Amino acid sequence: MLASLELEASSVTTGAGYSAVFQEFVLESENINAAAAPTKRTVAIAVDASQYARHAVHWAIDNYLRPDDLVAFINVRAQVIIPAVGLNGDTSLEYAELAEKGHLEDSKLLLGSFMKLVSQKGFVSKGYSVGGFQQRKHAIVEKCAQLNAHVLICASRGVNAVSRALLGSVSDYCAHHCACPVVVVRPTRKELDAMTVPEHHKYPEAIAVPPSAAVNKI
């Protein structure tokens, strides 16, 4: 069961003269048995709707999480921006509000599904739906700092070196900029074959990082 919903909203104006709709939505789980014991670690897990993220969560459940952990799921929504002064007046604002509402609902459903999954295993969790950032990696790093996370777990999409150089890597950025240790979970070849993923994302050389590792470079 999910409870204790908190919503904070503010507006952020970018250097390009655009206003970004910013909202953070916090979702808490109700797990009476697990909540009776104090949590010792905050384990942040960055999630999205990909199979890579779901694999990382299952890996964390099987290999990393402890009964007294607080699992903090972080989902960064797609950014909604509108011109600070638009030709259509309120129309642009109304569109942005509708788009943000849709992104927020999708994020809540996604977080709820992951929270239900770990709750069934006896873990206490919180879900953080974060908006207002141009790049997901910046939001994840900032949220981990706000939470004083003991560790961040994130998935690797297994892109090749060229794609990583051109597009950048969220996991690479987090590994280099997070104040806490970062565990990057990479599917094995067998696990990738079981997923429905683009062919160019398949067959990364590395496998899942051991749970004791503090990864500085992936």
C-alpha positions in Angstrom: 0.0 0.0 0.0 1.2 3.5 -0.8 0.6 6.5 1.4 1.8 10.0 2.5 1.9 11.9 -0.7 3.7 15.2 -0.9 3.8 17.6 -3.8 6.0 20.7 -4.1 5.9 22.9 -7.1 8.0 25.9 -8.3 9.0 27.6 -11.6 12.5 27.7 -13.0 13.6 30.1 -15.7 16.5 28.9 -17.9 19.2 31.1 -19.4 17.5 30.7 -22.8 14.4 32.6 -21.6 12.2 29.5 -21.0 10.3 28.6 -17.9 10.4 25.0 -16.8 7.6 23.5 -14.8 9.2 21.9 -11.7 7.4 19.6 -9.4 8.6 16.9 -7.0 6.3 14.2 -5.9 7.2 12.0 -2.9 5.5 8.6 -2.5 6.0 6.6 0.7 5.2 2.9 1.2 3.3 1.4 4.1 5.2 -1.7 5.3 4.4 -2.1 9.0 6.6 -5.0 9.7 9.7 -3.5 8.0 9.0 0.0 9.4 9.2 -1.3 12.9 13.0 -1.5 12.6 15.1 1.6 12.1 16.8 1.9 8.7 20.6 2.0 8.6 21.2 2.8 4.9 19.5 4.8 2.3 19.9 3.0 -1.0 19.0 5.2 -4.0 17.9 3.4 -7.2 17.5 5.5 -10.4 14.6 4.1 -12.4 12.8 4.6 -15.7 10.4 2.5 -17.8 13.2 0.5 -19.4 13.9 -3.2 -19.0 17.4 -2.2 -17.9 16.0 -0.4 -14.9 13.8 -3.3 -14.0 16.7 -5.6 -14.2 18.8 -3.4 -11.9 16.0 -3.4 -9.3 15.7 -7.2 -9.4 19.5 -7.4 -9.1 19.5 -5.1 -6.1 16.8 -7.2 -4.4 18.7 -10.4 -5.0 22.2 -9.2 -4.3 22.4 -5.9 -2.5 19.5 -4.8 -0.3 19.4 -5.5 3.4 16.3 -5.8 5.6 17.0 -2.6 7.4 17.6 -0.5 4.2 15.4 2.4 3.0 15.1 2.1 -0.7 14.7 5.5 -2.4 13.5 5.2 -6.0 14.4 8.2 -8.2 12.5 8.9 -11.4 13.3 12.0 -13.4 10.4 13.0 -15.6 10.6 14.5 -19.1 11.1 18.2 -18.9 8.2 20.5 -19.8 9.3 24.0 -21.0 7.3 26.9 -22.3 8.3 30.3 -23.7 8.5 32.9 -20.9 6.4 35.1 -23.2 4.4 33.1 -25.8 2.3 34.2 -28.8 -0.6 32.1 -27.7 -0.8 33.5 -24.2 -2.4 31.0 -21.8 -2.6 28.3 -24.4 1.1 27.5 -24.0 0.8 27.4 -20.3 -2.3 25.1 -20.4 -0.4 22.8 -22.8 2.6 22.7 -20.4 0.4 22.0 -17.4 -1.4 19.1 -19.2 1.9 17.6 -20.4 3.4 17.9 -16.9 0.3 16.3 -15.4 0.6 13.3 -17.8 4.3 12.9 -17.1 3.6 13.1 -13.4 0.9 10.4 -13.5 3.2 8.1 -15.5 6.0 8.7 -13.0 3.7 7.9 -10.1 2.6 4.6 -11.7 6.2 3.6 -12.5 7.4 4.4 -8.9 4.4 2.6 -7.5 5.2 -0.6 -9.4 8.7 -0.6 -8.1 7.7 0.2 -4.6 5.2 -2.6 -4.6 7.9 -5.0 -5.9 10.3 -4.3 -3.0 7.4 -4.1 -0.5 6.6 -7.7 -1.3 10.1 -8.6 -0.3 9.7 -6.8 3.0 11.6 -3.5 2.3 10.6 0.0 3.2 10.7 2.4 0.2 10.1 5.9 -1.0 9.5 7.1 -4.5 10.8 10.5 -5.7 9.3 11.9 -9.0 11.6 14.8 -10.0 11.0 17.3 -12.7 12.4 20.6 -13.9 15.9 19.4 -15.0 17.2 19.5 -18.6 19.3 16.4 -18.0 18.4 13.4 -16.0 21.9 12.8 -14.7 22.0 16.2 -13.0 18.8 15.5 -11.2 19.9 12.1 -10.0 23.1 13.4 -8.6 21.4 16.3 -6.8 18.7 14.1 -5.4 21.2 11.6 -4.0 23.0 14.5 -2.3 19.7 15.8 -0.8 18.9 12.3 0.5 22.4 11.7 1.9 22.2 8.4 0.1 24.7 5.8 1.2 24.9 4.3 -2.4 23.3 4.8 -5.8 22.3 1.9 -7.9 21.6 2.5 -11.6 21.4 0.5 -14.8 23.7 0.6 -17.7 22.1 0.5 -21.2 25.1 -1.2 -22.7 25.8 1.4 -25.4 29.0 1.2 -27.3 31.9 3.6 -26.8 30.9 5.9 -29.8 27.4 6.3 -28.4 28.7 7.0 -25.0 31.1 9.7 -26.3 28.4 11.4 -28.4 25.4 11.1 -26.2 27.0 10.8 -22.8 26.1 8.2 -20.2 23.9 8.8 -17.1 25.7 6.0 -15.2 29.2 7.4 -16.1 28.2 10.9 -15.0 26.7 9.6 -11.7 29.8 7.5 -11.1 32.0 10.6 -11.5 29.9 13.2 -9.7 27.8 11.5 -7.0 29.1 12.0 -3.4 28.2 8.5 -2.6 29.5 5.2 -4.1 27.7 4.2 -7.3 26.9 0.6 -8.4 26.3 0.3 -12.1 24.4 -2.9 -13.0 25.0 -4.3 -16.5 23.1 -7.2 -17.8 25.0 -10.2 -18.9 24.8 -11.4 -22.5 22.3 -14.0 -21.6 20.1 -11.5 -19.7 20.3 -9.1 -22.7 19.1 -11.9 -25.0 16.1 -12.3 -22.8 15.2 -8.6 -23.2 13.5 -6.9 -26.1 16.1 -4.2 -26.7 17.6 -2.5 -29.7 20.4 -4.7 -31.3 23.0 -1.9 -31.0 22.4 -1.9 -27.2 23.3 -5.6 -26.8 26.5 -7.3 -25.6 28.3 -4.9 -23.3 31.6 -6.3 -22.2 31.2 -5.9 -18.5 28.8 -7.6 -16.1 27.0 -6.5 -13.0 29.3 -4.7 -10.5 29.8 -6.7 -7.2 27.6 -5.3 -4.4 30.7 -4.3 -2.3 32.2 -2.1 -5.1 32.3 1.6 -5.0 32.5 2.4 -8.7 34.4 5.5 -9.7 34.7 4.7 -13.4 32.7 2.4 -15.6 
